[in-house]
Amino acid sequence: MTPAGEGRVVAELGRPETPEETAARVAESRRRRRANQSTKNLVLSLVASLGIVLFLVVVVVRQTPTPPPVDYQSTAADASLSLGTDVQAPIVPPTWTANRADLTASGGVREWYIGFLTDTDAFIALVQGFDTNPTWLDDLLRGASGGVPVEIAGVEWSLYDRRGVDAVGSRQYALVTEAAESTIVLYGTASEDEFAILATAIAADLPAGNDDEDETAP
């Protein structure tokens, strides 16, 4: 037994601890316990934080569903009644959707607009302007000039290819044609083939797109 009044015998020392050594040992033991507890608390905090982040991600994703497609055919019927003339509402592939369709007026120009999303997630806008002027087209296409004439499904279009040009936004590729009472503009980021699909659908409703039928009619 350790004599009364003496510290416990420490094997490493081969003698009883002094009061200073006992105090140092106790302090070190407490420090280690605090360090272990701090590490444990840090791990628990990280796990809790990751759980909160995961929960928020799941909640946000679930609460931001894809907006439903716009019924542009119905909106086009209302716009036609309002204008007293037909607006374009082409039949597009079933894998395409419309995310906007509306009739607006600015600067004396009435403008019918449909925004299409293709099955490749590309974008094409159809804009039909009534009582248009050169300024309207210049503003719409952000200063495009030097259109190249092309024919699609019997309709003559002016093609503006500015892919890779800065400051044109979504007006990277555009087709413009004149109808009897309006100017029709297609612009967007879609491929040339997708533009051709939409232009062909529009041609079916234009006089130029029905020339062959008129010539063979009795």
C-alpha positions in Angstrom: 0.0 0.0 0.0 1.0 3.6 -0.6 1.8 5.3 2.7 -0.8 7.8 3.8 -0.1 11.3 2.4 1.8 10.0 -0.6 0.6 9.9 -4.2 0.0 6.6 -5.9 3.0 4.7 -7.2 3.4 5.1 -11.0 5.1 2.1 -12.7 6.9 4.4 -15.2 8.3 6.4 -12.3 8.9 3.6 -9.8 7.8 5.9 -7.0 4.7 7.8 -5.8 3.5 10.7 -7.9 4.2 14.2 -6.6 1.1 16.5 -6.2 2.3 18.4 -9.3 2.5 15.2 -11.3 -1.0 14.1 -10.1 -2.4 17.4 -11.1 -0.7 17.3 -14.5 -2.0 13.7 -15.1 -5.6 14.7 -14.2 -5.4 17.8 -16.4 -4.1 15.7 -19.3 -6.9 13.1 -18.8 -9.5 15.9 -18.8 -8.0 17.4 -21.9 -8.2 14.1 -23.8 -11.8 13.6 -22.8 -12.7 17.1 -24.0 -10.8 16.5 -27.3 -12.6 13.2 -27.8 -16.0 14.8 -27.0 -15.3 17.7 -29.4 -14.4 15.3 -32.2 -17.6 13.3 -31.6 -19.7 16.5 -31.5 -18.0 17.7 -34.8 -18.9 14.4 -36.5 -22.5 14.5 -35.3 -22.8 18.1 -36.4 -21.5 17.2 -39.9 -23.9 14.3 -40.2 -26.8 16.5 -39.1 -25.8 19.2 -41.6 -25.6 16.7 -44.4 -29.0 15.4 -43.5 -30.5 18.9 -43.6 -28.9 19.6 -47.0 -30.2 16.4 -48.4 -33.7 17.1 -47.1 -33.7 20.6 -48.6 -32.5 19.3 -52.0 -35.3 16.7 -52.0 -37.9 19.2 -51.0 -36.8 21.8 -53.5 -36.7 19.3 -56.4 -40.2 18.1 -55.5 -41.6 21.6 -55.2 -40.3 22.8 -58.6 -42.0 20.5 -61.2 -41.8 21.2 -64.9 -44.4 23.7 -65.9 -47.3 22.2 -67.9 -47.3 22.8 -71.7 -49.2 25.7 -73.0 -52.3 25.0 -75.1 -51.2 27.3 -77.9 -54.0 26.1 -80.3 -56.7 27.4 -77.9 -54.8 30.6 -77.3 -54.4 31.0 -81.1 -58.2 30.7 -81.6 -58.8 33.5 -79.1 -56.1 35.7 -80.7 -57.6 35.2 -84.2 -61.0 36.4 -82.9 -59.4 39.4 -81.3 -57.4 40.3 -84.5 -60.2 39.5 -86.9 -57.7 37.4 -88.9 -56.0 34.0 -88.5 -52.8 33.6 -86.6 -50.3 30.8 -87.1 -50.8 27.7 -85.0 -48.8 25.1 -86.8 -49.1 21.4 -86.0 -45.7 20.3 -84.6 -44.3 16.9 -83.6 -46.0 15.4 -80.5 -42.6 15.5 -78.7 -42.5 19.3 -79.0 -44.2 21.5 -76.4 -45.1 25.2 -76.2 -44.0 27.1 -73.1 -45.7 30.4 -74.0 -48.3 31.7 -76.4 -49.7 35.3 -76.3 -50.8 38.3 -78.3 -49.3 41.6 -77.6 -49.1 45.1 -79.2 -46.3 47.6 -79.1 -45.4 50.6 -81.3 -48.4 50.0 -83.6 -47.4 46.4 -84.3 -49.6 43.6 -83.1 -47.5 40.5 -82.3 -48.5 36.9 -82.0 -45.9 34.7 -80.2 -45.4 31.0 -79.6 -42.3 29.6 -77.8 -41.6 26.0 -78.8 -39.3 23.5 -77.1 -38.2 20.7 -79.3 -37.5 17.1 -78.3 -33.8 18.0 -78.1 -34.5 20.7 -75.5 -33.7 23.4 -78.1 -35.9 26.5 -78.6 -37.7 28.1 -81.5 -39.8 31.2 -81.3 -42.6 31.8 -83.8 -43.4 35.5 -84.1 -46.1 36.8 -86.4 -46.3 40.5 -86.7 -49.2 42.5 -88.1 -48.7 46.0 -89.6 -45.0 45.6 -89.2 -42.2 48.0 -90.3 -38.4 47.6 -90.8 -37.7 48.9 -87.3 -39.8 46.1 -85.8 -37.9 43.4 -87.6 -34.5 45.0 -86.9 -35.3 45.2 -83.2 -36.7 41.6 -83.1 -33.6 40.1 -84.6 -31.2 42.5 -83.0 -29.8 44.1 -86.1 -29.6 41.1 -88.4 -28.8 42.0 -92.0 -27.9 40.2 -95.2 -30.5 37.5 -95.2 -29.9 34.6 -97.6 -33.0 33.5 -99.6 -34.0 29.9 -99.1 -37.1 27.9 -100.1 -38.7 25.5 -97.7 -41.9 23.6 -98.7 -42.5 26.0 -101.5 -42.2 29.1 -99.3 -39.5 31.7 -99.8 -37.7 32.7 -96.5 -34.8 34.9 -95.7 -32.2 33.0 -93.6 -30.1 34.7 -90.9 -27.4 32.5 -89.5 -25.5 34.2 -86.6 -24.5 31.2 -84.6 -21.3 32.0 -82.7 -21.9 35.8 -82.9 -21.9 37.6 -79.5 -24.8 39.6 -78.2 -27.6 38.0 -80.2 -28.9 35.8 -77.4 -31.4 33.3 -78.6 -31.5 34.9 -82.1 -28.7 32.6 -83.3 -30.6 31.3 -86.3 -33.7 32.9 -87.9 -36.1 32.6 -90.9 -38.3 35.4 -92.1 -41.1 35.4 -94.6 -43.9 37.7 -95.7 -47.5 36.5 -95.6 -50.5 38.3 -97.1 -51.2 40.3 -93.9 -48.2 39.7 -91.7 -44.5 39.0 -91.3 -43.6 35.6 -89.9 -40.3 35.2 -88.0 -38.7 32.0 -86.6 -35.7 32.3 -84.4 -33.9 30.3 -81.8 -31.2 27.8 -80.9 -32.6 24.7 -82.6 -31.0 22.8 -85.4 -31.6 23.6 -89.1 -33.6 20.4 -89.4 -35.9 21.5 -86.6 -36.4 24.9 -88.1 -37.3 23.2 -91.4 -39.9 21.1 -89.6 -41.6 24.2 -88.2 -41.3 26.1 -91.5 -42.9 23.2 -93.3 -45.8 23.1 -90.9 -46.3 26.8 -91.4 -46.1 26.5 -95.2 -49.2 24.3 -95.1 -51.3 27.3 -94.0 -49.7 29.8 -96.4 -50.9 30.4 -100.0 -47.4 29.7 -101.3 -47.5 26.3 -99.6 -50.7 25.4 -101.5 -49.7 26.4 -105.1 -49.6 22.9 -106.4 -53.1 22.2 -105.0 -54.5 25.4 -106.6 -53.0 24.6 -110.0 -54.5 21.1 -110.1 -58.0 22.2 -108.9 -60.7 22.1 -111.6 
